[in-house]
Each structure stands twice: as C-alpha cells, then as structure tokens.
Amino acid sequence: MNITAEVNELIERQLRQWDAVARNYEALARVETRELQLCGSRVLLQFNPERIRSSAAKVDAASLKARKCFLCREHQPQEQEMVSWHGKYKIQVNPYPIFPRHLTIALMEHVPQSVMGRVGDMLQLAADLPDFVLFYNGAKCGASAPDHMHFQAGNKGFMPFCDEYAQGILTTETFAGGKIAYCASAPCRPFVISSDDATEVEGLFDRLALLLPLADGDAEPMMNVLCWKAHSVYHLAIFPRVKHRPSNYGDGAGQFVLSPASVDMGQAIAVPVEKDFRLLTALDVEAMMNELCLSSEAAHNIIKLFNSKYA
C-alpha cells in the first residue's frame, strides 16, 4: 500500500473511531468564513474557536518545561493513531483542524523545531502526499510545539496564495537563473523556489537561508515555509519573519488574538475569537503582515547579496 492510501485510510478510520475528531471535523464543515481583498489578493477568514489552543499557546521556556509534549506518543490520546514515514516521522490526523484534511507530521524523537537540514524530508513528503501542501512553522513563527520538530499538511485548494501563485497572477521578480521568485505583490511577500529537481530546491534554500536575518541566540532565521509538488515541479515558499506576534496581539480593545503562522501567510486566517472575526479588516491584516514579515527593501537587499555571492 502506498503512503497516500495509508493516510487516506488513517483519516477515514480516525473520523469513524475517534469521537472528538469526528465532532471537530463536523464542526469545521459548518464554520463561518468571509473574504477580504488585500494588495489585489484574496484573504480567507475562518471563524474557528478551536484554534484558540494554537493562537493563544504559551511558548515561553517556562511554559514549555511545565507542560507535557502533546506530540510525544506517551502523552497523546489512546485513540490517536499514526502512519510511519520511513520510521522517521509519524503522520497523524490533527484533532483541531483548519483544513478539511489536516495532518500533523512529527519527528519520532523529541528534538527542537528546526527546518534546517530537513528541507529534503519536506520535499519528499510533498511528493509522497501529492494532494497536500506541507507547511512548517518556525519556533518563533506560530509553532505551538516549538520543542518538538514537526511539519503539518493540509489539502490543496484551501490557501489562496498557492492558487494565486499557480495562476501567475502575482507580480514576481526572479533570480538564481529564474529558479527563485520574489512575490512582491503577495500580502506576505515570500520567496518561492521552483524546480523539478528536489536536490536543487534544497541547495537553493540552503543558500537563501544563509542570507536571511538571524537573531542572536536563534538556531535558524525566523520563517514560515509552504511546500507542494504540482506537475512534477516542487515549490518551496519561504516567508521570512522579523517578529513572532504583532504589537496588537491580545483580547482588549483594538487587539486581536492572532498569532500568524504558515497558513496565515498562505492567506487563510483561522480566527478563534468571534469579535476579531467580525471586526478584522484588510487594513488590519496588511498592518499585521507588514509588522511581522520582511520588508520589501530588506528582501531586495537579500536578492542583491544572493546575486553577488552566487552569480
């Protein structure tokens, strides 16, 4: 049996046998959504109260030390099953979904969240799960379990950014021989590496990552990453970050309980608080992303440096 068939069976079995998962996915089918237009792009808002677990997660060192890791098998519900991927990662149904088909793909061992040296795994997973977009949240970029290395995956056709990139409606600037596109007009302005050669994608990522801002004491640059394969071409979208949470994070007047991560960068925002869902405007989203994401000026400086270093 191939991995796609195994994962499909896992999803169906968990929906049948795990009551909490069945309820949460049934509730997801009824969630309210609305759309915003930002920079000529579509941003999907999803009112999803269950995502408060992620948006309001305490990720400081003391809180992480005090809690049991929910990605380690010994702390997971008895009903939660897995599909092993090469004995290295466990593929599981995410019990608190944003996507109609939402997976968590955690490393078997408990090690800190870091994509460095693991982009090859991400690309191979995208090839093995062709109906999904893989995504990675940096330890300070929306990951609710920064102490345990994991990817997630959601069904294709959900995040507007991926569709807009595929349709060629974004303004892009290419470099690295046309293999890297800077999506200047997208709300979160990512770099996208595209090639039919996974090794080439991984090598270009390694070069680009070396040029991204790295804060003192951090193991890797702040980033969110999306990865998918379409028509034999791998696509790796890197969203460089400069900040974990926006300055208006909170539940007071003029504040929003939003801690943007990869799916938000992909222009699908799961909003856990109804007040925020009703009040959020395109200008609010734009201000938030401008505060969190690498500026256009900084991105162009990286492009110049890349060209001078690797041309």
N, C-alpha and C positions, 0 to 999 in steps of 0.2 A: 504494500500500500504506500502511495506517495504521501509526502508531508501535507499537501493540500487536502487530500481526502481524510487524513487523520485529524487535521484541525477542524474540518467541517463536521466530522463525526463528534469531536470533542464539544464543539459549540452546541450542537443539537442535543447531545446527551446531558450537558450541564443545564440547558434550558428545561429539559424534562425532569431532571432529578434533583436539582438544587433550587428549593423554593425561593430563597432570597434573590437569586439571579433571575429566575423566571419573573418575579414581581418587578424587579428593576428594569428589565428589558421591555416588559409590557408597559411600564410607566413611560419609558423612553419613547415608545411609539406614539404617546399622547402628548408629549411636551409641546409647549408653545414656542414658535420661532418667529423672528422678524428679520428683515434685511436692512442694511444701511449701505449707502454708496460713499466710497471714500477713495479719492485720487483716481476716479474712473473705474474702481474695482468694487466687487461685491463683498460685503462682510456679513456673515450669517451670525445672528444672535440666537442662542438656545437657552431657554429658561429651564435650568436643570438643578433643583435643590440638592440632589445627592452629591454634586461636585463640590459642596462646601468642605468635604473631607480633604480635598486637594487644595482648593483655593485658600483655605484658612490653616493649612497644615503648619505646625511649628517645626522648623527645620534647623533651629539653632543646636549647637553641640550638646547642651544640657538636656534638651527635649529628646533628641535622638538617643542619647545614652539611657534615658529613663524609660523609653518605650521598647516593646518587643518588635523586631523587624517583621512586618507583615508579608515580606517576600520570601522569608525563610520558611521551608516546609514545616518545621516543627511548630510554627506559630500561625499556620493557616487553618481555615475551617476543614473539618474532616471531609466535607463534600467537594472540596476544591481539587480537581484532577489536573493532570498535565500531559503534554506530549513532549517527549525528549527530542531535542535537536542536537544530534551528534554527541549526546552525552554531556554537552557543554551548557546549553540553555534549556529552560523549561518554558514551554508555551502554554499559557493558561487564559481562560476567559476572565476578562476584567469584570468584577462584580458590580462596578459603579460606572456604567458606560456613558460615553459621549456619542459613539458611533453605534449603528445597529449591529455591527460585528466588531467588537473591541477586544483586543488581546493585550496581555502583558507578557513580555518575553524576558525573563530574568536569568542572569547567570546562576548556575547551580551553587557557586560558592559566594559567601558574603564578603564582597570587596566593594570599596567606594565607587560611586558613579563616575565614570570617565569613558569617553568615546575614543580617546587616543589609543591607537593600536587595535581598535575594534571596528573600524570602518569596513574592513573586509568582511567581517561577520554580518554587518548590517546589509551590505550589498548582496551577499549570498542569501540572507533571509528574504530580501526583497525578490530575488529570483525564485526562491522556493515557495513564496506566498504571492503569486502574481496578481491576486485580486485585492491586495492590501497595500497601503502606504505605511512604511515603517517610520517611527519617529523617536527622537532622543531628546530628553530634557537635561541640560547641564545641571550640576549640583546646586548652582545658584540661579537657575533659569526655569523654575517651575517644577522641578522634581520634588515629589512628596516623600521619596525614599532616597535621599542623596547618599545614604550609607550602603546601598546595595545596587550594584550595576544592573541596569535593565533598559530594554527598549520597550516601546509599545507599538501596536499596529491597529489601524482602522481601515474599514473598507474604502476602496476608491470611490470617487464621485461625491465625496462629502465636503472636503476642504476646497473652497473656491480658488485659492491660489494655484493648486495643482492643475485645475481645469483651465484657468486663465493662462498659465504658462504653456500648457499643451496647445492651446488655441492660438498662441502667438499674439495675443492682444496687449501684452505688456511691453513697455519700452525697455529695451535691453542694450547693454554695451558689452561686447565680447572681447576677451583677451585669452592668453595662453593658447594661441593658434585656433581660436574660436571654440575651445573646449569649456571655457568658463564664461558665463553670462552674469553680468551685474544687473539685477532687475530694478532699475532706477525708479520706475513708476509704481511699483508694488508698495502697498502701505508699510511693509516691514523691510523692504529693500534687501533681499538676500542675494548671495552669490549662488549660482546653480552650475554644478559641474555635470556635463553630459558626455557619455561615450559608450560604445558597445563593448569596451574593454574594462572590466571591473578593476584590474590592476592599475590601469591608467587613472581611473577615477580616484582610487585610493592614494596614488602618488601625488596627484594634483591637490587633493585635500591636505595631505601632509605638508606640502609646500605652502599652501594658503594659510593653514593654521599657525604656522611659524610666524606669520606676519600680523596676526590678529593681536589686539591688546591683551596683555596678561597681567593681572593684578598681583601684587606681592603676596606670596604665600599660597596662591592658587596653583592647582596641578595642571590646568588647561584653560584656554581662553573661554570666556562666557559665551555660550552659544546654544541655539536650538537647531536641530537637524531633521529634515524630512528626506526620505529615500524611497524611490519606487522604480520599477522597471516597466517599460512600455515599448512594444515593437522592437525588442532586442536591445534597446538603449537603456542604460542605467542613468538615473537622475538623482543627484545629491544636492539638496538645497540647504545652504548654511546661513543661518540668521545670527550674525554677530550681535552680542548684547553688551551693554555698558552698565546695566543695573538690574537687580533682582526684581524688585517690586516698585511700582510708581509711587510718587510722593503723596498721591491722594488715596492710597490704599487704606481701607478702614470702613467702618459702618456708620460714621457720622454724616452730618450734612455736607453735601458736595464730595463725599467719598464713595468708593466702590470696593466691594470685596472681590477684587480680581487680581490674580497673581499669574500673569500671562506666561504660557509655555508654548510648546511646538504647535499645538492645534490652533491656538490663538494667532500665532504667527502665520499659520496657514489660512487665516481669515475666517475661522469658525470659532466663536467665543461662547464657551459654556458659562452662563451667568447663574450663580447659585441663589442670589437674593432677588426677590421679585421687584423690590423698589429699584434696584440697579437695572434690571431688565427693562422696566418701563421708562426710566429716565435717560439711559445711555444714548448719547448722540454720536454722530460721525465725528464731530469736533472733539468729543471726549476721547474717542478711540484714537484719533490722529495724535492728540496731545500725549496720550499714554505711550503709543508706539514710538513717537519721536523722543520721548524721555528714556525709553528702555533700549532702543536699537541704535546701532552705529550710525552716525550722521553720514550724509552723502559726501561731505568734504573728507571725512576720515576714510570712507570707502575708496574714494578716488586716490587718496594718498597711498592706500594699500595696493591699488591697481598699478600705480606708477612704480612702486617699490618692487612688485612682482615682476613687471616687465623689465626693469633694470637688472634685477637679480637673476632671472631665469631666461631672458630672451636669448 
